[in-house]
């Protein structure tokens, strides 16, 4: 039997959303406002993607200049730092590009599948950013420890 | 068109949606488009990572606040307050980091609310905060590229 909706009672939002209640995961309606916000997000995601690609190119150029042109300008630790940032940059660029592509498809054709794709890629972007941030912290701590060990050895 | 004299349209988003829903107005909903169980599961799964990013940003903001105080004190004690520009840059960066941390925290809270309510306005809130984060990151990205080129 369908439950009745009482606007003055708390905890009735599942009825307002129109899913009829129940334990199974039912769909959440996507409003036009939410869709508009997702379309607007795409512009900024494209800008972030361009920024990532430009930074990646500049980092690669820096490595090229330091290794081949300047004949080893970087100290080994600095080179490791730039190399790690290139690897992180490539990973971030790939995931942000996928998110951007999914948003583009959703803008072209707003279907349940394209929405799902956007949410899945968005979730992956947050996960990858989190993992990379964790790796960064571990990497910085490791570099500090190596530096300390080397300093005490000398 | 929005009526400026209508009490419902003048209230906050939440109150507006409650009012709309109570009146049975679902006109802003798109035709049949729904977040299915897979999309919802992915959204709820990302909640922890978003919270983690927010916490890291808050810690970073704390570190920057301590750094700003430290530089100010040292500058006043040793150099007679000449490091004002450096302190200003740290404060501006700290404000940006705090804003990102706050918005990430709001996304996480909105996701938690969405998990409980499964209502369309909580999904709207998630997408709205998501837009804010990408806007800030986009502006920072543009600024970063300009600074990189200036450095070259």
Interface residues (C-beta under 8 A of the other chain):
Chain A: X7 X13 X14 X16 X17 X18 X19 X25 X26 X27 X28 X29 X30 X31 X32 X33 X34 X35 X37 X38 X40 X41 X43 X44 X45 X47 X48 X50 X51 X52 X54 X55 X58 X110 X111 X112 X115 X116 X119 X120 X122 X123 X126 X127 X129 X130 X133 X137
Chain B: X18 X21 X22 X26 X28 X29 X30 X33 X34 X35 X36 X37 X38 X39 X40 X41 X42 X43 X45 X46 X49 X50 X52 X53 X56 X114 X117 X118 X119 X120 X121 X122 X123 X124 X127 X128 X130 X131 X134 X135 X137 X138 X141 X142 X144 X145 X148 X152
